[in-house]
Amino acid sequence: IEFFDESRVMVAAQALGIAQGAFDRALDYSKKREQFGKKLAEFQVTQH
């Protein structure tokens, strides 16, 4: 049963790392991508 306790933490840590990487890539993309003559990150909806 101890194995399951450790594996749950490891799976959660991996999921958190993947989510952080996805967020970082999306943020970088929004700072570079232009739409309607403005960067996506400049639109109010992406600033909240």
C-alpha positions in Angstrom: 0.0 0.0 0.0 2.9 2.4 0.6 3.7 2.0 -3.1 0.4 3.6 -4.1 1.0 6.5 -1.7 4.4 7.3 -3.4 3.1 6.7 -6.9 0.2 9.1 -6.4 2.7 11.9 -5.4 4.9 11.1 -8.4 1.9 11.1 -10.8 0.7 14.4 -9.4 4.2 16.0 -9.7 4.4 14.8 -13.3 1.0 16.3 -14.1 2.0 19.6 -12.5 5.2 19.7 -14.5 3.3 19.0 -17.7 0.7 21.7 -16.9 3.4 24.3 -16.1 5.1 23.5 -19.4 1.9 23.9 -21.3 1.1 27.2 -19.6 4.6 28.5 -20.3 4.3 27.6 -24.0 0.9 29.2 -24.2 2.1 32.4 -22.6 5.1 32.6 -24.9 2.8 32.0 -27.9 0.4 34.8 -26.8 3.3 37.2 -26.5 4.5 36.5 -30.1 1.3 35.8 -32.1 -0.3 38.8 -33.7 -4.0 39.2 -34.6 -5.7 42.4 -35.8 -2.4 44.2 -35.7 -1.8 43.5 -32.0 -0.1 40.8 -29.9 -2.6 38.4 -28.4 -1.2 39.2 -24.9 -2.2 42.8 -25.4 -6.0 42.0 -25.6 -7.8 42.6 -22.4 -9.3 39.1 -22.3 -5.9 37.5 -22.1 -4.7 39.8 -19.2 -7.1 38.4 -16.6 
